[in-house]
């Protein structure tokens, strides 16, 4: 029999939360999500440097990104439940501790495996931070209008982490070894933990719950197997034993998870949540949007680094608009959600984002920085308009007593999409580059021997090696790199189509399931 814990009421009712305490809680919730998202894009833009330093393969680079996101996705629901049971403050502090431990492991890493290990610890910390921050906001902001504005600030803080991460890492890599990119996250995490320990008050769910171990195990196995199958299939072949086994395990574990949750007296993910069309629509849209966003960040980072030979700082600068508009437009979006329909903002944002993603198909190997920045800005504006409404719709579609569970489920689907993004887009980049490169080499004027040499290097060493080709003459090297750039850009176009079409599908889902009516001012 599972151990049952009777949760105690919050020591401070939400409606009576003093203004000073409310502001402090909101500030710490925003800082928590800011810290959580500093490494997401920050590490991605440093991948070309990490690849050269550690001689990592494409699959290795994918795992460096996925190692952070995967435990976040797999454990968010459990961490949300733990926070409801034992206290959101405890979950918040434990998340910061694990996150800082992960940064410390990466800071001392000398190989891909250790970097992945550190990323996994940081991902565990993020799994505890994300649902606890949303639950803390819901605890001190029971009014829907105030909560909408606060969630917009929360989303802006998330975007600020995504924006400053690559810029900060670019400066660090220009002047120090790549390992030091993890130091800012470590320092901010430690300071935040000290402040939170002194300022936050404890809160718990008011209903009786217990840990759902069978559901948690099935979720971990199913999600991990699915992502592993995608990455293994791309590197070793879709018919390889590892890929086939992983997909079989995922196909068995994920439906079993649904069955177990439906039968559990206290499920980790209450499937009845999905009876709400608004929650179901927001959850699915969240997964698809983050799949496209994080996947395109991965692909564009590789494109700028390998085709344009941009430095880490330059990559971060070119991608700043992708997440920067979430910060700049966050307060405006918060006000707009109280004056118009969040659903209308969501659909509009997804359509604008899809247009930006599809415009990436016009990129060539020689595309200038200004053109690229303009297209990325359109994509960033769309994401900025969509992110806060997604979270607000999901949180407002359920009663306050389910705030922790709803926040965890919302964030879990966010992270599942984020995990699948680099996994799928990394496979597409590899396969499409290898498929299109022979035709570009044939038209490059290289000798058959030169073409064979280039194909051999890219096929056996990895597609990243194509950016550093050196043949027997400068002319031959130039032709080889031009052919490689054209092939890689073709692969980027395929990624852009996947991301753009995915966001258009998400817009249709949002329109169909969440409607376009104005959100009422009361629960």
Secondary structure, DSSP 8 states (H G I E B T S, - for coil): ---EE-----SS-GGG--HHHHHHHHHHHHHHHHHHHHHHHHHHHTHHHHHHHHT--HHHHHHHHHHHHHHHHHHHHHHHHHHHHH-HHHHHHHHHHHHHHHHHHHHT--SHHHHHHHHHHHHHHHHHHHHHHHHHHHHH--SHHHHHHHHHHHHHHHHHHHHHHHHHHHHHHHHS-GGGGGHHHHHHHHHHHHHHHHH------SS-EE--HHHHHHHHHHHHHHHHHHHHHHHH-TTSHHHHHHHHHHHHHHHHHHHHHHH-TT-SS-GGGGGSHHHHHHHHHHHHHHHHHHHHHHHHHHHHHHTS---HHHHHHHTHHHHHHHHHTHHHHHHHHHHS-HHHHHHHHHHHHHHHHHHGGG--TT--HHHHHHHHHHHHHHHHHHHHHHHHHHHHTS-GGGHHHHHHHHHHHHHHHHHHHHHHHHHHHHHHHHHHHHHHHHTTT--HHHHHHHHHHHHHH-GGGGGG---SSHHHHHHHHHHHHHHHHHHHHHHHHHHHHHHHHHHHHHHHHH-S----S--
